[in-house]
């Protein structure tokens, strides 16, 4: 085999290996995420949870119960 052909094949193999490593690195980078929170279950009141966009704070308030009744439901919202 010609020396020039061997060099071309070697360079192509090296380029393929290098591109595979780059793709793997990009795939494992963590993505940026916004804030989130969870309001727990309180007696008969359910829980709620929310995930907000980056830059918007999450706010969660648990519900309030009086005896067997959920008097104030939980509140989960994204702020400004």
Secondary structure as UniProt FT lines:
FT   HELIX           3..28
FT   STRAND          36..39
FT   TURN            43..44
FT   STRAND          48..51
FT   TURN            54..55
FT   STRAND          58..61
FT   STRAND          64..66
FT   TURN            67..68
FT   STRAND          69..72
FT   STRAND          75..78
//
